[in-house]
Amino acid sequence: MTVPMSKRLATLETGIFAELALEKRRLQKNGVDIIDLSVGSPDMPPPALVMEKLGDYVRQPANYAYSITGLESFSDAVAHFYASRYHVQLDPQHEVLQLTGTQEGLSHLPMCLLNEGDIALVPNPGYPIYDASIRLAGATPYPIPLLEENNFLPCLEDIPEGILARAKMMIVNYPGNPVTALATHEFFEQLVAFAKRHDIFIVHDFAYSELVFDGVRPISFLSIPGAKEVGVEFNSLSKTFNMAGCRIGYLCGNRDGIERLALLKSHIDFGNFLPLQRVAIDALLAPHELFEAQLSEYIHRRDRLCEALQNVGWPVAKSPATMFIWAKIPDGFQSREFALNALREAGVAMTPGNAFGSEGEGYVRLALVQPVHRLEEAAQRIGVYLKSVSHAVNR
């Protein structure tokens, strides 16, 4: 029989991520040692408190029932975390919603807000689920270029009036993935005014909120006056507490936006595993020193990798935030070509920038998810690869 495929699903492509995964597996089967800097999955463990408490909770039989929704104490803990870290006051009952990770929330929220014929503004380059979620909702994504000369911030004044008239939602992401940029208070203030002027709902992805370097404090979009009137913010325990596999996150902000996603979730899931909810509460309420050691480690990794790449002839800019380096590739290459050749010839996996959108061409993303000695080895391998390419060109 022919298995049908929906028109919405047919708009999605597997793309370069699947190609990279297949090539990595092929090389590893042939005995090649791969230093994988392509996937943003933390390699550091959660804090000891998280692992110890989770062990306690999973041994309690009562924790194996359906949770149905997030615990009220989880929403209280999120409100406490936001007040203490970002000076944002949240109503736990109406302005916080627990998620099975932010990817789940990002994929479902457009279904709650958009209809066919609507447009949603998405960053280019941007995390792939932004574009995919709009398409799955039956709406049309409109890419907004994020350019280095504009500090990777969107030029709101360049968006055509005809697009603004149909746009119902805009996704932004700071600290950014893949571009690692930070937003300013001034930009967020402009964004709130822009949203009010054009009646566009703002969705801010804040998943890297605690991976901000060099003494800079993270800025929550919701800390801007009027932000809760026009938008919501996603956040997660995946990167802050190295709990990526636990799949627990949250949405906070605009009450109507929260209610719409809560209604959809009431039809498609039965809540997160109670031990995960309880240990997430412990993490959110713990002293902030709990996650500051990992911040120092990421800064150390960033500095050593950038210095090592500089030493082999590839100067890359130091990221101000996140667990990534957004690196401009040497002249004469395309992103896909550079990434695949580095994988095949140097055994270093990285993600080509155009996997995140057309404006990512000319860049690659490297994840700081290996210990320092492996990052430095990756730089040495890349240096050998670049020399071999240079010699071949100069013959």
N, C-alpha and C positions, 0 to 999 in steps of 0.2 A: 504494500500500500504506500501511497504518498503521504508523508506526514506534513500537514499544513504548517506554514510559518506566517505569523502576523506581519502586516506591513510595517508596523513599528519596530519589531525585532529585526526585520530585514534591513533597516537603515543603519544597524550597528556593524562594525567590523572588528575582527579579532586583532588585526594590525601587528605592529612591530613587537609588542610584548610577547605574543605567542611565538613569533619567529625567534626572538632572543632565547626564550625558554627551551625551544627545540634545539637550537644550536648549542646552548650550554650543556644540555643532556648528551648530545652527540659527542661533544669534545670530552666530557667527563668519562663517557664509556670508553673512549680511546686513551684514557689515562692522563688527560691534561688537567693540571691543577688550576682551577678557576678561582680568581679573587673576585667575588661578586659584589659589585658596588651599584647594582642596577635597581634593587628593590629596597624601599624604605621601611624595612622591618627591623625594629631595634634588636641588637644582639646582646645588650646588657640586661641583666635580670631585673625583675621588680624589686622594690625595697624588701628587706627581710621581713618587715612587719606584714606586708601583703601576703607573702608565701606562708608565713606561720599562721596567720589568721585564717587564710583560705583553707589550710589543712584542718583547722579546728571546725570550721563551718561545714565542710563536706562530710564530717563524721556525725553530724546531727541529723537524724532521720527526718525530722520535721521540715528540713530545708529542701525536700525533694518534691514538694507539691507544686502545682501551678502557682506562679506568682500573679498572673493575670495582668497586673500593671506594675509600675515602679513603686517601691516602698515610699511612704511619705517621708521617712527619715532620709532617704536618698535625696529627694528634692530639697529638704532642709540643709543637707550637707553641701549641695551645689550652691545654694543661696549663701551659705557661710563662706564657701571658697571664693565666690565672686565678690562678696563684700570685702573680704580680707586681702585678696590679690589685686582686684581691679577697681575697687570702690564703686561697685555697681550693686544697687539694692534690687533684689528680686522677690516677688511674691511666690513662695514655693508651690502653692496650690495651683496657681494659674499661669505662671511664667516659667515653669521648668517642666520638661518632658524627658523621661528616660528613653534611651534608644539602644538597639543592639549594634552599637558602633555608629559613628557618623556616616560611614558609607551607606548604611541602611537608611538613615534619615535623609541624606542627600538624594538618594535614588527615589524615595517616595514623596518627598515634599512637593515637587512640581506637579505630581498627579492631583494634589489637593488644591493647587492654586491656579492651574493653567487649563485652557481649553484649546481645541484645534483652531488655528488661525492666530493664536497669541504668539508673541515673541518674548524670549527671555535673553537678556544680555549676559554673555559669559566671557571670562578672560581668555585671551589667546596670546601666549600659551597658558594652559590651565589643566588642572587635574581632570583626567578623562571622564569621570562620572558626571561632571557638570554638564557637558554636552550630551552625553548618553541619556541622562535623566530627563532632559528637556524633550528629546526625541521620543522616549518611551511614554511621555505624557501626551504625545500627539501635537506638541507645539514646535516652534521653530527656534533653534538657537541662533543668536546673532553675535559673532565673535568681535570682541573689543581688543584691539592690539595693546599689548603691554611692551613698551619699547624701553631699551636701556637709557636712551637720551631723556626719557621722562621718568627716570627712576622706577620703571616698571609699574607706574600708576596709570590708570585709564584716563584718556583725555575726554572728559564728559561732554565738553563743548563740541567735539567732533562727531558726535553721534547724529545721524540725519534725523530731521524732524519727522519724516514719515515712519521711521523705525520707532522713535519715541512714542508716537501716537498709538502704536500697537503693542508696545512693550509693557508687560505686566510684572516682570520680575527681573532682578539683576543679582548675579552671584559675584562676590568678591572674596579674596582669600589673602589675609595678611596676619602673621608672617606667611609668605607664599610658598607654594609648591607648584611648579618646579623653580620659580624664579628667585626664591629666598628673600624677596624684598620686604620692607616694612612700610606700613602706612603711617602717616602723621596725623596729629589731631586736626590740622587744617584740612587735610583731604577728607577725613571722616565727617567734618562739619559741612564741607561742600557736598558730600554724598547725601547727608540727611536733607539738606536744602533741595538738592536735585530730585530726591525721591518724592518729597512733598510737592514740588513744582509739577512733576510729570506723573504723579500717582503710580509710582513703581515700587514694588515691594523689594526690600533689600535682604539678601541672604548672605551672611558673613560666615565663612569657614575659618574657625580660630583653633584648629586642631594642634597647631604648633605654638600655642600661646606661651608655654614655659621654656621654649628653646630659643631664647633671644639673648644675644651675646654682648660682651664688652660693656657690661654695666647698664645697658639700655633696658628700660622697663617696658613690658608689653602693654599695648593699648587695646582694650576691648572696645569694639564698635558700640556696645551698649552703654559705655561710659559717656558718650556724647549726648548732650541735651537733645531730646526729641527722637533719639534713635529707636526707642521702644515703640514709638508711634508708627514707625515705617519699616521695621524689620526684626529679624531674629538672628541668633548666633549659634552655630554648632561648636561643640567642644567635646573632648574625649579624654579618657584615661590612658589611651594607647601609647602616646609619646611622653606625656608628663610622668607617668608611673611605669613605663615599659610593660603595659598590660595589653599589648596589641591583640594577642590571641584570645583574650577574655571577651572581646567584643562588647564593650559597654561604653556608652557615651551619652550625650544629652543635647537637647535643644532648649534655648532660653530666649526670652524677650517678649515680643508682641503676643498678647493673649489670644487674639483671633487666629494667628498663624499656628500657635501651639494647639489650639482646639481642633483645627482642621486636620493636622497630622495625627493627633490623638484619636480622632474619629476613624481615620483610615486604619491605624494600628489596631484598633479594637476589633477589626474584622480579619486581620491577617496574622496576629501573633498572640501568644499567651504570656508575654513577659519574660524577663531574663531569669536565669538560674539564681535562686535566692542566695546561695553562698557568694556568688559574684557581686550581687547587689550589696551584701553586707560588707564584703571586704572593700568595695569601692567607697562605701561610706567611711570606713576607717581611714582609707588613704586620703580622701578629701578633707577630713578633719584633723589629720596629723600635722605636726609642725612642718613648716615649709622647708626646713633643712633636709627633709626626707628625700627631696628630688634635686637638691642643689648640687650634690656631688656629681650626678650625671651631666649637669650643665657644664661643669668644669672639664669633664672628660670630652665632651663634644667640642669645646673650644680648643682643647689640646689636640684633638684629632684634626680639626680644621686647620690649625696653624701648621702642624707637621706635614700634612698632605700638601697644602699650598706651597710651603717652603720646598718640599721635595720635588714638586712639579716645576717650580721655578728653576731649581738647580739642573733639571734635565732639559730645560729650554722651552717649557710650556707655562708661561706666566698666567695664572688664573686669579680672579678677584676673590678675596675672602668673603664668605657669606656673613651677613649680619645676623642671621637667624636660621633656624630649622636644622635638620640633619643632613642637608645636601650642599653640594657645591654646584652652582650653575655656571658652567665653564664655556667660554667662547672657544671654538675649536680653531686650530691653525688654518691659515689661508690655503685654499686649494682643495678643501674637502667638503663633502656634504655630510650632514649629521649621521644619517643611516650608514653610509659607507664608513665613516670614521669609527663608529661604535662597533659595527660588525667586524671590521678588520682588526680593531684592538682586541676583540674577543678571540678571534681566530689566531692571530699572530702573537699576541702578548698574554693571552689568558686572563684578561681583565674585562669584566662585564660592566657596562655602563648603559644608560638609556639615551638614545638619540633625542635631541630636543624637539624634532618635528613629531614625535609621538604624542606631544602635548598640544599640537596645533601648528599651523603654518608659520607663525611668528617664532616658533622655537627652532626653525632651521638656522644652522650656524652655531648651535650650542649642543652640549651634552649635559646630562645630570649624573653626578656621582654621589652615592650615598655613603655617609660616614658610619657605616655599620660593620666595620672590621677594627680590630685592635691596631694600635699605631704601627707596629712592625709590619703588619700586612698592608697597611696603607702606603708605607714607605716602599715596600717591595713592589706594590702596584705602580707607583711612580717610576721606579727604576725600569720595570718592564715596558712601560709606556715610552720612556726615554729611548730605550733600545729600538722600539718599534718606529718612533719618529725619525731616528737616525737612519734606519734602513730605508724608510720612505724617501728621505732627503737624498740619500746616495743614489737611489734608483732614478729619481727625477734629474739629478745632475750628471748622469752618465751621458 
